[in-house]
């Protein structure tokens, strides 16, 4: 990991995460290249801004749960290869019910060069501090459909209000939203606006190698690090 990157949970105590691309629970249906640990990485500037966002969320009775942060370029390349494979239907209904795989790129849901690879972008949602349950925001992570757009019709009043809460929290903390994905936010003053990194998301103690070697046998190629 380069010098100004860090595991987000080490700099933002109490933040929750579920690194989707380190698991089988994502639109490719398997752990993605470059994710060797179930952790979220970002620049230290991103972490500082997320700390501010967490404080703002707590004032409204919410916590933040991260789904993705820094994304190695090799993961983006993995998405490209996956998109060219024949459709098997395993994740279509949940993640891209009304489009084909290759349309993900044309419609802006996936890019050959991702802002995530610069270390200044996160995918996240809200959860209720009182119960720990995820807040309703209308559709899950990587639902590549018009219902995931900001201002979409077809969601409930509560879901629309929660999207506004998240957008307000992130905007006040220095992030810009992305019209097509309610969960996607980029640091306004990101430190590496023109650099796309490719180091893996891996445990600092070397257990990444164990995760990689177990990929063919386990239900997850990632290891949690420290737990």
PyMOL CGO cylinders between C-alpha atoms (Angstrom):
from pymol import cmd
from pymol.cgo import CYLINDER

trace = [
    CYLINDER, 0.00, 0.00, 0.00, 1.42, 3.41, -0.92, 0.3, 1, 1, 1, 1, 1, 1,
    CYLINDER, 1.42, 3.41, -0.92, 2.23, 5.99, 1.72, 0.3, 1, 1, 1, 1, 1, 1,
    CYLINDER, 2.23, 5.99, 1.72, -0.92, 8.10, 1.80, 0.3, 1, 1, 1, 1, 1, 1,
    CYLINDER, -0.92, 8.10, 1.80, -3.36, 5.16, 1.66, 0.3, 1, 1, 1, 1, 1, 1,
    CYLINDER, -3.36, 5.16, 1.66, -4.76, 3.41, 4.73, 0.3, 1, 1, 1, 1, 1, 1,
    CYLINDER, -4.76, 3.41, 4.73, -7.39, 0.95, 5.87, 0.3, 1, 1, 1, 1, 1, 1,
    CYLINDER, -7.39, 0.95, 5.87, -10.40, 3.18, 6.50, 0.3, 1, 1, 1, 1, 1, 1,
    CYLINDER, -10.40, 3.18, 6.50, -11.44, 1.44, 9.71, 0.3, 1, 1, 1, 1, 1, 1,
    CYLINDER, -11.44, 1.44, 9.71, -8.05, 2.22, 11.28, 0.3, 1, 1, 1, 1, 1, 1,
    CYLINDER, -8.05, 2.22, 11.28, -8.59, 5.98, 10.83, 0.3, 1, 1, 1, 1, 1, 1,
    CYLINDER, -8.59, 5.98, 10.83, -12.38, 6.12, 11.24, 0.3, 1, 1, 1, 1, 1, 1,
    CYLINDER, -12.38, 6.12, 11.24, -13.17, 4.13, 14.40, 0.3, 1, 1, 1, 1, 1, 1,
    CYLINDER, -13.17, 4.13, 14.40, -16.60, 2.54, 14.45, 0.3, 1, 1, 1, 1, 1, 1,
    CYLINDER, -16.60, 2.54, 14.45, -17.25, 2.67, 10.73, 0.3, 1, 1, 1, 1, 1, 1,
    CYLINDER, -17.25, 2.67, 10.73, -18.76, -0.53, 9.33, 0.3, 1, 1, 1, 1, 1, 1,
    CYLINDER, -18.76, -0.53, 9.33, -17.90, -2.23, 6.06, 0.3, 1, 1, 1, 1, 1, 1,
    CYLINDER, -17.90, -2.23, 6.06, -18.73, -5.17, 3.82, 0.3, 1, 1, 1, 1, 1, 1,
    CYLINDER, -18.73, -5.17, 3.82, -16.20, -5.21, 0.98, 0.3, 1, 1, 1, 1, 1, 1,
    CYLINDER, -16.20, -5.21, 0.98, -18.46, -6.69, -1.69, 0.3, 1, 1, 1, 1, 1, 1,
    CYLINDER, -18.46, -6.69, -1.69, -15.76, -7.35, -4.29, 0.3, 1, 1, 1, 1, 1, 1,
    CYLINDER, -15.76, -7.35, -4.29, -13.77, -9.44, -1.80, 0.3, 1, 1, 1, 1, 1, 1,
    CYLINDER, -13.77, -9.44, -1.80, -16.75, -11.81, -1.56, 0.3, 1, 1, 1, 1, 1, 1,
    CYLINDER, -16.75, -11.81, -1.56, -19.06, -13.78, -3.83, 0.3, 1, 1, 1, 1, 1, 1,
    CYLINDER, -19.06, -13.78, -3.83, -21.82, -11.20, -3.21, 0.3, 1, 1, 1, 1, 1, 1,
    CYLINDER, -21.82, -11.20, -3.21, -21.28, -8.90, -6.20, 0.3, 1, 1, 1, 1, 1, 1,
    CYLINDER, -21.28, -8.90, -6.20, -22.38, -8.62, -9.81, 0.3, 1, 1, 1, 1, 1, 1,
    CYLINDER, -22.38, -8.62, -9.81, -19.61, -10.91, -11.11, 0.3, 1, 1, 1, 1, 1, 1,
    CYLINDER, -19.61, -10.91, -11.11, -20.70, -13.67, -8.73, 0.3, 1, 1, 1, 1, 1, 1,
    CYLINDER, -20.70, -13.67, -8.73, -17.21, -14.30, -7.33, 0.3, 1, 1, 1, 1, 1, 1,
    CYLINDER, -17.21, -14.30, -7.33, -14.32, -12.52, -5.55, 0.3, 1, 1, 1, 1, 1, 1,
    CYLINDER, -14.32, -12.52, -5.55, -12.73, -9.97, -7.88, 0.3, 1, 1, 1, 1, 1, 1,
    CYLINDER, -12.73, -9.97, -7.88, -9.05, -9.78, -8.84, 0.3, 1, 1, 1, 1, 1, 1,
    CYLINDER, -9.05, -9.78, -8.84, -7.05, -7.56, -6.49, 0.3, 1, 1, 1, 1, 1, 1,
    CYLINDER, -7.05, -7.56, -6.49, -9.28, -7.99, -3.44, 0.3, 1, 1, 1, 1, 1, 1,
    CYLINDER, -9.28, -7.99, -3.44, -7.36, -10.34, -1.17, 0.3, 1, 1, 1, 1, 1, 1,
    CYLINDER, -7.36, -10.34, -1.17, -8.82, -9.08, 2.10, 0.3, 1, 1, 1, 1, 1, 1,
    CYLINDER, -8.82, -9.08, 2.10, -12.25, -7.96, 3.24, 0.3, 1, 1, 1, 1, 1, 1,
    CYLINDER, -12.25, -7.96, 3.24, -11.16, -4.43, 4.09, 0.3, 1, 1, 1, 1, 1, 1,
    CYLINDER, -11.16, -4.43, 4.09, -11.80, -0.97, 2.65, 0.3, 1, 1, 1, 1, 1, 1,
    CYLINDER, -11.80, -0.97, 2.65, -8.78, 1.11, 1.60, 0.3, 1, 1, 1, 1, 1, 1,
    CYLINDER, -8.78, 1.11, 1.60, -8.64, 4.80, 0.70, 0.3, 1, 1, 1, 1, 1, 1,
    CYLINDER, -8.64, 4.80, 0.70, -6.39, 7.82, 0.82, 0.3, 1, 1, 1, 1, 1, 1,
    CYLINDER, -6.39, 7.82, 0.82, -5.89, 9.44, 4.19, 0.3, 1, 1, 1, 1, 1, 1,
    CYLINDER, -5.89, 9.44, 4.19, -7.74, 12.48, 2.84, 0.3, 1, 1, 1, 1, 1, 1,
    CYLINDER, -7.74, 12.48, 2.84, -10.70, 10.23, 2.04, 0.3, 1, 1, 1, 1, 1, 1,
    CYLINDER, -10.70, 10.23, 2.04, -10.57, 8.78, 5.55, 0.3, 1, 1, 1, 1, 1, 1,
    CYLINDER, -10.57, 8.78, 5.55, -10.59, 12.25, 7.12, 0.3, 1, 1, 1, 1, 1, 1,
    CYLINDER, -10.59, 12.25, 7.12, -13.64, 13.22, 5.09, 0.3, 1, 1, 1, 1, 1, 1,
    CYLINDER, -13.64, 13.22, 5.09, -15.41, 9.98, 6.00, 0.3, 1, 1, 1, 1, 1, 1,
    CYLINDER, -15.41, 9.98, 6.00, -14.74, 10.76, 9.64, 0.3, 1, 1, 1, 1, 1, 1,
    CYLINDER, -14.74, 10.76, 9.64, -16.61, 14.03, 9.21, 0.3, 1, 1, 1, 1, 1, 1,
    CYLINDER, -16.61, 14.03, 9.21, -19.40, 12.24, 7.37, 0.3, 1, 1, 1, 1, 1, 1,
    CYLINDER, -19.40, 12.24, 7.37, -19.73, 9.68, 10.14, 0.3, 1, 1, 1, 1, 1, 1,
    CYLINDER, -19.73, 9.68, 10.14, -20.16, 12.44, 12.73, 0.3, 1, 1, 1, 1, 1, 1,
    CYLINDER, -20.16, 12.44, 12.73, -22.86, 14.09, 10.61, 0.3, 1, 1, 1, 1, 1, 1,
    CYLINDER, -22.86, 14.09, 10.61, -24.63, 10.77, 10.12, 0.3, 1, 1, 1, 1, 1, 1,
    CYLINDER, -24.63, 10.77, 10.12, -24.58, 10.03, 13.84, 0.3, 1, 1, 1, 1, 1, 1,
    CYLINDER, -24.58, 10.03, 13.84, -26.31, 13.34, 14.53, 0.3, 1, 1, 1, 1, 1, 1,
    CYLINDER, -26.31, 13.34, 14.53, -29.22, 12.05, 12.43, 0.3, 1, 1, 1, 1, 1, 1,
    CYLINDER, -29.22, 12.05, 12.43, -29.26, 8.62, 14.06, 0.3, 1, 1, 1, 1, 1, 1,
    CYLINDER, -29.26, 8.62, 14.06, -27.36, 6.85, 11.29, 0.3, 1, 1, 1, 1, 1, 1,
    CYLINDER, -27.36, 6.85, 11.29, -24.03, 5.12, 10.84, 0.3, 1, 1, 1, 1, 1, 1,
    CYLINDER, -24.03, 5.12, 10.84, -22.10, 4.56, 7.63, 0.3, 1, 1, 1, 1, 1, 1,
    CYLINDER, -22.10, 4.56, 7.63, -21.49, 1.17, 6.03, 0.3, 1, 1, 1, 1, 1, 1,
    CYLINDER, -21.49, 1.17, 6.03, -18.92, 1.01, 3.24, 0.3, 1, 1, 1, 1, 1, 1,
    CYLINDER, -18.92, 1.01, 3.24, -19.16, -1.39, 0.29, 0.3, 1, 1, 1, 1, 1, 1,
    CYLINDER, -19.16, -1.39, 0.29, -16.09, -0.32, -1.65, 0.3, 1, 1, 1, 1, 1, 1,
    CYLINDER, -16.09, -0.32, -1.65, -13.30, 2.23, -1.61, 0.3, 1, 1, 1, 1, 1, 1,
    CYLINDER, -13.30, 2.23, -1.61, -10.01, 2.03, -3.45, 0.3, 1, 1, 1, 1, 1, 1,
    CYLINDER, -10.01, 2.03, -3.45, -10.33, -0.42, -6.36, 0.3, 1, 1, 1, 1, 1, 1,
    CYLINDER, -10.33, -0.42, -6.36, -7.20, -1.84, -8.03, 0.3, 1, 1, 1, 1, 1, 1,
    CYLINDER, -7.20, -1.84, -8.03, -7.02, -1.37, -11.79, 0.3, 1, 1, 1, 1, 1, 1,
    CYLINDER, -7.02, -1.37, -11.79, -6.75, -5.16, -12.10, 0.3, 1, 1, 1, 1, 1, 1,
    CYLINDER, -6.75, -5.16, -12.10, -10.25, -5.38, -10.61, 0.3, 1, 1, 1, 1, 1, 1,
    CYLINDER, -10.25, -5.38, -10.61, -11.58, -3.04, -13.29, 0.3, 1, 1, 1, 1, 1, 1,
    CYLINDER, -11.58, -3.04, -13.29, -9.85, -5.18, -15.92, 0.3, 1, 1, 1, 1, 1, 1,
    CYLINDER, -9.85, -5.18, -15.92, -11.57, -8.20, -14.36, 0.3, 1, 1, 1, 1, 1, 1,
    CYLINDER, -11.57, -8.20, -14.36, -14.95, -6.47, -14.83, 0.3, 1, 1, 1, 1, 1, 1,
    CYLINDER, -14.95, -6.47, -14.83, -14.11, -5.93, -18.51, 0.3, 1, 1, 1, 1, 1, 1,
    CYLINDER, -14.11, -5.93, -18.51, -13.24, -9.59, -19.04, 0.3, 1, 1, 1, 1, 1, 1,
    CYLINDER, -13.24, -9.59, -19.04, -16.38, -10.70, -17.21, 0.3, 1, 1, 1, 1, 1, 1,
    CYLINDER, -16.38, -10.70, -17.21, -18.57, -8.45, -19.38, 0.3, 1, 1, 1, 1, 1, 1,
    CYLINDER, -18.57, -8.45, -19.38, -17.36, -10.27, -22.51, 0.3, 1, 1, 1, 1, 1, 1,
    CYLINDER, -17.36, -10.27, -22.51, -18.31, -13.71, -21.19, 0.3, 1, 1, 1, 1, 1, 1,
    CYLINDER, -18.31, -13.71, -21.19, -21.58, -15.40, -22.21, 0.3, 1, 1, 1, 1, 1, 1,
    CYLINDER, -21.58, -15.40, -22.21, -24.51, -14.54, -19.98, 0.3, 1, 1, 1, 1, 1, 1,
    CYLINDER, -24.51, -14.54, -19.98, -25.13, -17.21, -17.33, 0.3, 1, 1, 1, 1, 1, 1,
    CYLINDER, -25.13, -17.21, -17.33, -27.98, -15.45, -15.50, 0.3, 1, 1, 1, 1, 1, 1,
    CYLINDER, -27.98, -15.45, -15.50, -26.53, -15.96, -12.02, 0.3, 1, 1, 1, 1, 1, 1,
    CYLINDER, -26.53, -15.96, -12.02, -26.54, -12.30, -10.97, 0.3, 1, 1, 1, 1, 1, 1,
    CYLINDER, -26.54, -12.30, -10.97, -28.62, -10.64, -13.67, 0.3, 1, 1, 1, 1, 1, 1,
    CYLINDER, -28.62, -10.64, -13.67, -31.95, -10.41, -11.82, 0.3, 1, 1, 1, 1, 1, 1,
    CYLINDER, -31.95, -10.41, -11.82, -30.35, -8.77, -8.81, 0.3, 1, 1, 1, 1, 1, 1,
    CYLINDER, -30.35, -8.77, -8.81, -27.80, -6.49, -10.43, 0.3, 1, 1, 1, 1, 1, 1,
    CYLINDER, -27.80, -6.49, -10.43, -28.68, -5.71, -14.07, 0.3, 1, 1, 1, 1, 1, 1,
    CYLINDER, -28.68, -5.71, -14.07, -32.24, -6.92, -14.71, 0.3, 1, 1, 1, 1, 1, 1,
    CYLINDER, -32.24, -6.92, -14.71, -33.01, -4.69, -17.69, 0.3, 1, 1, 1, 1, 1, 1,
    CYLINDER, -33.01, -4.69, -17.69, -29.69, -4.40, -19.54, 0.3, 1, 1, 1, 1, 1, 1,
    CYLINDER, -29.69, -4.40, -19.54, -27.00, -6.65, -20.96, 0.3, 1, 1, 1, 1, 1, 1,
    CYLINDER, -27.00, -6.65, -20.96, -23.51, -6.96, -19.52, 0.3, 1, 1, 1, 1, 1, 1,
    CYLINDER, -23.51, -6.96, -19.52, -21.83, -4.79, -22.13, 0.3, 1, 1, 1, 1, 1, 1,
    CYLINDER, -21.83, -4.79, -22.13, -24.42, -2.04, -21.62, 0.3, 1, 1, 1, 1, 1, 1,
    CYLINDER, -24.42, -2.04, -21.62, -23.07, -1.45, -18.10, 0.3, 1, 1, 1, 1, 1, 1,
    CYLINDER, -23.07, -1.45, -18.10, -20.21, 0.50, -19.65, 0.3, 1, 1, 1, 1, 1, 1,
    CYLINDER, -20.21, 0.50, -19.65, -22.32, 2.45, -22.15, 0.3, 1, 1, 1, 1, 1, 1,
    CYLINDER, -22.32, 2.45, -22.15, -24.73, 3.53, -19.40, 0.3, 1, 1, 1, 1, 1, 1,
    CYLINDER, -24.73, 3.53, -19.40, -22.03, 4.62, -16.97, 0.3, 1, 1, 1, 1, 1, 1,
    CYLINDER, -22.03, 4.62, -16.97, -22.39, 1.98, -14.28, 0.3, 1, 1, 1, 1, 1, 1,
    CYLINDER, -22.39, 1.98, -14.28, -18.92, 0.52, -14.88, 0.3, 1, 1, 1, 1, 1, 1,
    CYLINDER, -18.92, 0.52, -14.88, -15.90, 2.23, -16.47, 0.3, 1, 1, 1, 1, 1, 1,
    CYLINDER, -15.90, 2.23, -16.47, -12.63, 1.00, -17.97, 0.3, 1, 1, 1, 1, 1, 1,
    CYLINDER, -12.63, 1.00, -17.97, -10.93, 3.62, -15.78, 0.3, 1, 1, 1, 1, 1, 1,
    CYLINDER, -10.93, 3.62, -15.78, -12.64, 3.98, -12.42, 0.3, 1, 1, 1, 1, 1, 1,
    CYLINDER, -12.64, 3.98, -12.42, -12.45, 6.86, -9.98, 0.3, 1, 1, 1, 1, 1, 1,
    CYLINDER, -12.45, 6.86, -9.98, -12.22, 4.18, -7.29, 0.3, 1, 1, 1, 1, 1, 1,
    CYLINDER, -12.22, 4.18, -7.29, -8.72, 3.34, -8.55, 0.3, 1, 1, 1, 1, 1, 1,
    CYLINDER, -8.72, 3.34, -8.55, -7.58, 6.85, -7.60, 0.3, 1, 1, 1, 1, 1, 1,
    CYLINDER, -7.58, 6.85, -7.60, -8.40, 6.17, -3.95, 0.3, 1, 1, 1, 1, 1, 1,
    CYLINDER, -8.40, 6.17, -3.95, -10.87, 9.02, -3.52, 0.3, 1, 1, 1, 1, 1, 1,
    CYLINDER, -10.87, 9.02, -3.52, -14.22, 7.31, -4.18, 0.3, 1, 1, 1, 1, 1, 1,
    CYLINDER, -14.22, 7.31, -4.18, -16.46, 5.20, -1.96, 0.3, 1, 1, 1, 1, 1, 1,
    CYLINDER, -16.46, 5.20, -1.96, -19.63, 3.16, -2.29, 0.3, 1, 1, 1, 1, 1, 1,
    CYLINDER, -19.63, 3.16, -2.29, -21.65, 3.31, 0.91, 0.3, 1, 1, 1, 1, 1, 1,
    CYLINDER, -21.65, 3.31, 0.91, -25.03, 3.30, 2.59, 0.3, 1, 1, 1, 1, 1, 1,
    CYLINDER, -25.03, 3.30, 2.59, -26.66, 4.22, 5.90, 0.3, 1, 1, 1, 1, 1, 1,
    CYLINDER, -26.66, 4.22, 5.90, -27.71, 2.03, 8.79, 0.3, 1, 1, 1, 1, 1, 1,
    CYLINDER, -27.71, 2.03, 8.79, -29.81, 2.82, 11.86, 0.3, 1, 1, 1, 1, 1, 1,
    CYLINDER, -29.81, 2.82, 11.86, -27.70, 3.25, 14.99, 0.3, 1, 1, 1, 1, 1, 1,
    CYLINDER, -27.70, 3.25, 14.99, -30.64, 2.18, 17.16, 0.3, 1, 1, 1, 1, 1, 1,
    CYLINDER, -30.64, 2.18, 17.16, -30.97, -1.28, 15.58, 0.3, 1, 1, 1, 1, 1, 1,
    CYLINDER, -30.97, -1.28, 15.58, -27.95, -1.83, 13.35, 0.3, 1, 1, 1, 1, 1, 1,
    CYLINDER, -27.95, -1.83, 13.35, -30.29, -2.52, 10.43, 0.3, 1, 1, 1, 1, 1, 1,
    CYLINDER, -30.29, -2.52, 10.43, -29.56, -1.06, 7.01, 0.3, 1, 1, 1, 1, 1, 1,
    CYLINDER, -29.56, -1.06, 7.01, -31.66, 1.95, 6.14, 0.3, 1, 1, 1, 1, 1, 1,
    CYLINDER, -31.66, 1.95, 6.14, -33.98, 1.64, 3.14, 0.3, 1, 1, 1, 1, 1, 1,
    CYLINDER, -33.98, 1.64, 3.14, -32.57, 3.56, 0.18, 0.3, 1, 1, 1, 1, 1, 1,
    CYLINDER, -32.57, 3.56, 0.18, -34.28, 1.79, -2.70, 0.3, 1, 1, 1, 1, 1, 1,
    CYLINDER, -34.28, 1.79, -2.70, -32.31, -1.03, -4.29, 0.3, 1, 1, 1, 1, 1, 1,
    CYLINDER, -32.31, -1.03, -4.29, -29.02, -2.55, -3.23, 0.3, 1, 1, 1, 1, 1, 1,
    CYLINDER, -29.02, -2.55, -3.23, -25.38, -2.02, -4.13, 0.3, 1, 1, 1, 1, 1, 1,
    CYLINDER, -25.38, -2.02, -4.13, -24.66, -2.23, -7.86, 0.3, 1, 1, 1, 1, 1, 1,
    CYLINDER, -24.66, -2.23, -7.86, -28.27, -2.44, -8.95, 0.3, 1, 1, 1, 1, 1, 1,
    CYLINDER, -28.27, -2.44, -8.95, -27.59, -1.12, -12.44, 0.3, 1, 1, 1, 1, 1, 1,
    CYLINDER, -27.59, -1.12, -12.44, -30.98, 0.30, -13.22, 0.3, 1, 1, 1, 1, 1, 1,
    CYLINDER, -30.98, 0.30, -13.22, -32.76, 3.64, -13.48, 0.3, 1, 1, 1, 1, 1, 1,
    CYLINDER, -32.76, 3.64, -13.48, -34.21, 3.12, -10.00, 0.3, 1, 1, 1, 1, 1, 1,
    CYLINDER, -34.21, 3.12, -10.00, -30.68, 3.62, -8.60, 0.3, 1, 1, 1, 1, 1, 1,
    CYLINDER, -30.68, 3.62, -8.60, -30.38, 7.11, -10.08, 0.3, 1, 1, 1, 1, 1, 1,
    CYLINDER, -30.38, 7.11, -10.08, -30.70, 10.19, -7.91, 0.3, 1, 1, 1, 1, 1, 1,
    CYLINDER, -30.70, 10.19, -7.91, -34.22, 11.55, -8.36, 0.3, 1, 1, 1, 1, 1, 1,
    CYLINDER, -34.22, 11.55, -8.36, -35.56, 8.19, -9.55, 0.3, 1, 1, 1, 1, 1, 1,
    CYLINDER, -35.56, 8.19, -9.55, -39.27, 7.49, -9.47, 0.3, 1, 1, 1, 1, 1, 1,
    CYLINDER, -39.27, 7.49, -9.47, -40.60, 4.20, -8.17, 0.3, 1, 1, 1, 1, 1, 1,
    CYLINDER, -40.60, 4.20, -8.17, -39.09, 4.37, -4.68, 0.3, 1, 1, 1, 1, 1, 1,
    CYLINDER, -39.09, 4.37, -4.68, -40.93, 5.07, -1.43, 0.3, 1, 1, 1, 1, 1, 1,
    CYLINDER, -40.93, 5.07, -1.43, -40.97, 8.36, 0.43, 0.3, 1, 1, 1, 1, 1, 1,
    CYLINDER, -40.97, 8.36, 0.43, -38.77, 6.89, 3.17, 0.3, 1, 1, 1, 1, 1, 1,
    CYLINDER, -38.77, 6.89, 3.17, -36.25, 5.63, 0.61, 0.3, 1, 1, 1, 1, 1, 1,
    CYLINDER, -36.25, 5.63, 0.61, -36.15, 9.02, -1.11, 0.3, 1, 1, 1, 1, 1, 1,
    CYLINDER, -36.15, 9.02, -1.11, -35.69, 10.79, 2.23, 0.3, 1, 1, 1, 1, 1, 1,
    CYLINDER, -35.69, 10.79, 2.23, -32.82, 8.49, 3.20, 0.3, 1, 1, 1, 1, 1, 1,
    CYLINDER, -32.82, 8.49, 3.20, -31.11, 9.12, -0.13, 0.3, 1, 1, 1, 1, 1, 1,
    CYLINDER, -31.11, 9.12, -0.13, -31.40, 12.84, 0.57, 0.3, 1, 1, 1, 1, 1, 1,
    CYLINDER, -31.40, 12.84, 0.57, -29.92, 12.31, 4.04, 0.3, 1, 1, 1, 1, 1, 1,
    CYLINDER, -29.92, 12.31, 4.04, -26.94, 10.45, 2.60, 0.3, 1, 1, 1, 1, 1, 1,
    CYLINDER, -26.94, 10.45, 2.60, -26.40, 13.02, -0.14, 0.3, 1, 1, 1, 1, 1, 1,
    CYLINDER, -26.40, 13.02, -0.14, -26.58, 15.91, 2.33, 0.3, 1, 1, 1, 1, 1, 1,
    CYLINDER, -26.58, 15.91, 2.33, -24.14, 14.20, 4.71, 0.3, 1, 1, 1, 1, 1, 1,
    CYLINDER, -24.14, 14.20, 4.71, -21.64, 13.48, 1.97, 0.3, 1, 1, 1, 1, 1, 1,
    CYLINDER, -21.64, 13.48, 1.97, -21.95, 16.87, 0.28, 0.3, 1, 1, 1, 1, 1, 1,
    CYLINDER, -21.95, 16.87, 0.28, -21.29, 18.68, 3.57, 0.3, 1, 1, 1, 1, 1, 1,
    CYLINDER, -21.29, 18.68, 3.57, -18.26, 16.43, 4.15, 0.3, 1, 1, 1, 1, 1, 1,
    CYLINDER, -18.26, 16.43, 4.15, -16.60, 17.29, 0.84, 0.3, 1, 1, 1, 1, 1, 1,
    CYLINDER, -16.60, 17.29, 0.84, -17.96, 14.68, -1.58, 0.3, 1, 1, 1, 1, 1, 1,
    CYLINDER, -17.96, 14.68, -1.58, -19.66, 14.87, -4.96, 0.3, 1, 1, 1, 1, 1, 1,
    CYLINDER, -19.66, 14.87, -4.96, -22.46, 12.47, -5.84, 0.3, 1, 1, 1, 1, 1, 1,
    CYLINDER, -22.46, 12.47, -5.84, -22.83, 10.47, -9.06, 0.3, 1, 1, 1, 1, 1, 1,
    CYLINDER, -22.83, 10.47, -9.06, -26.18, 10.77, -10.81, 0.3, 1, 1, 1, 1, 1, 1,
    CYLINDER, -26.18, 10.77, -10.81, -26.49, 7.10, -11.82, 0.3, 1, 1, 1, 1, 1, 1,
    CYLINDER, -26.49, 7.10, -11.82, -25.68, 5.52, -8.44, 0.3, 1, 1, 1, 1, 1, 1,
    CYLINDER, -25.68, 5.52, -8.44, -27.05, 6.76, -5.13, 0.3, 1, 1, 1, 1, 1, 1,
    CYLINDER, -27.05, 6.76, -5.13, -24.29, 4.92, -3.20, 0.3, 1, 1, 1, 1, 1, 1,
    CYLINDER, -24.29, 4.92, -3.20, -21.29, 6.38, -5.12, 0.3, 1, 1, 1, 1, 1, 1,
    CYLINDER, -21.29, 6.38, -5.12, -19.40, 9.46, -3.85, 0.3, 1, 1, 1, 1, 1, 1,
    CYLINDER, -19.40, 9.46, -3.85, -16.07, 11.01, -4.84, 0.3, 1, 1, 1, 1, 1, 1,
    CYLINDER, -16.07, 11.01, -4.84, -13.94, 13.30, -2.70, 0.3, 1, 1, 1, 1, 1, 1,
    CYLINDER, -13.94, 13.30, -2.70, -14.15, 16.78, -4.18, 0.3, 1, 1, 1, 1, 1, 1,
    CYLINDER, -14.15, 16.78, -4.18, -10.46, 17.53, -3.60, 0.3, 1, 1, 1, 1, 1, 1,
    CYLINDER, -10.46, 17.53, -3.60, -9.06, 14.04, -4.12, 0.3, 1, 1, 1, 1, 1, 1,
    CYLINDER, -9.06, 14.04, -4.12, -5.25, 13.95, -3.88, 0.3, 1, 1, 1, 1, 1, 1,
    CYLINDER, -5.25, 13.95, -3.88, -4.65, 11.78, -6.98, 0.3, 1, 1, 1, 1, 1, 1,
    CYLINDER, -4.65, 11.78, -6.98, -7.10, 13.01, -9.64, 0.3, 1, 1, 1, 1, 1, 1,
    CYLINDER, -7.10, 13.01, -9.64, -5.05, 11.68, -12.56, 0.3, 1, 1, 1, 1, 1, 1,
    CYLINDER, -5.05, 11.68, -12.56, -3.43, 8.54, -11.11, 0.3, 1, 1, 1, 1, 1, 1,
    CYLINDER, -3.43, 8.54, -11.11, -4.92, 5.05, -11.28, 0.3, 1, 1, 1, 1, 1, 1,
    CYLINDER, -4.92, 5.05, -11.28, -3.31, 2.63, -8.83, 0.3, 1, 1, 1, 1, 1, 1,
    CYLINDER, -3.31, 2.63, -8.83, -3.08, -1.15, -9.05, 0.3, 1, 1, 1, 1, 1, 1,
    CYLINDER, -3.08, -1.15, -9.05, -1.73, -2.43, -5.72, 0.3, 1, 1, 1, 1, 1, 1,
    CYLINDER, -1.73, -2.43, -5.72, -3.96, -5.16, -4.20, 0.3, 1, 1, 1, 1, 1, 1,
    CYLINDER, -3.96, -5.16, -4.20, -6.17, -4.78, -1.16, 0.3, 1, 1, 1, 1, 1, 1,
    CYLINDER, -6.17, -4.78, -1.16, -4.29, -7.15, 1.11, 0.3, 1, 1, 1, 1, 1, 1,
    CYLINDER, -4.29, -7.15, 1.11, -3.57, -7.87, 4.76, 0.3, 1, 1, 1, 1, 1, 1,
    CYLINDER, -3.57, -7.87, 4.76, -0.45, -6.22, 6.16, 0.3, 1, 1, 1, 1, 1, 1,
    CYLINDER, -0.45, -6.22, 6.16, 0.76, -9.48, 7.76, 0.3, 1, 1, 1, 1, 1, 1,
    CYLINDER, 0.76, -9.48, 7.76, 1.06, -11.47, 4.54, 0.3, 1, 1, 1, 1, 1, 1,
    CYLINDER, 1.06, -11.47, 4.54, -2.16, -13.45, 4.84, 0.3, 1, 1, 1, 1, 1, 1,
    CYLINDER, -2.16, -13.45, 4.84, -3.15, -12.23, 1.38, 0.3, 1, 1, 1, 1, 1, 1,
    CYLINDER, -3.15, -12.23, 1.38, -1.19, -15.15, -0.05, 0.3, 1, 1, 1, 1, 1, 1,
    CYLINDER, -1.19, -15.15, -0.05, -3.25, -17.57, 2.02, 0.3, 1, 1, 1, 1, 1, 1,
    CYLINDER, -3.25, -17.57, 2.02, -6.44, -16.01, 0.68, 0.3, 1, 1, 1, 1, 1, 1,
    CYLINDER, -6.44, -16.01, 0.68, -5.30, -16.24, -2.91, 0.3, 1, 1, 1, 1, 1, 1,
    CYLINDER, -5.30, -16.24, -2.91, -4.28, -19.89, -2.61, 0.3, 1, 1, 1, 1, 1, 1,
    CYLINDER, -4.28, -19.89, -2.61, -7.63, -20.79, -1.04, 0.3, 1, 1, 1, 1, 1, 1,
    CYLINDER, -7.63, -20.79, -1.04, -9.71, -19.08, -3.74, 0.3, 1, 1, 1, 1, 1, 1,
    CYLINDER, -9.71, -19.08, -3.74, -10.64, -22.28, -5.56, 0.3, 1, 1, 1, 1, 1, 1,
    CYLINDER, -10.64, -22.28, -5.56, -11.81, -24.04, -2.40, 0.3, 1, 1, 1, 1, 1, 1,
    CYLINDER, -11.81, -24.04, -2.40, -13.45, -21.39, -0.26, 0.3, 1, 1, 1, 1, 1, 1,
    CYLINDER, -13.45, -21.39, -0.26, -16.70, -19.48, -0.56, 0.3, 1, 1, 1, 1, 1, 1,
    CYLINDER, -16.70, -19.48, -0.56, -14.61, -16.32, -0.29, 0.3, 1, 1, 1, 1, 1, 1,
    CYLINDER, -14.61, -16.32, -0.29, -11.12, -15.60, -1.53, 0.3, 1, 1, 1, 1, 1, 1,
    CYLINDER, -11.12, -15.60, -1.53, -10.72, -12.85, 1.03, 0.3, 1, 1, 1, 1, 1, 1,
    CYLINDER, -10.72, -12.85, 1.03, -9.61, -12.92, 4.64, 0.3, 1, 1, 1, 1, 1, 1,
    CYLINDER, -9.61, -12.92, 4.64, -10.77, -10.35, 7.18, 0.3, 1, 1, 1, 1, 1, 1,
    CYLINDER, -10.77, -10.35, 7.18, -7.38, -9.26, 8.66, 0.3, 1, 1, 1, 1, 1, 1,
    CYLINDER, -7.38, -9.26, 8.66, -7.14, -9.16, 12.41, 0.3, 1, 1, 1, 1, 1, 1,
    CYLINDER, -7.14, -9.16, 12.41, -10.24, -11.16, 13.12, 0.3, 1, 1, 1, 1, 1, 1,
]
cmd.load_cgo(trace, "trace")
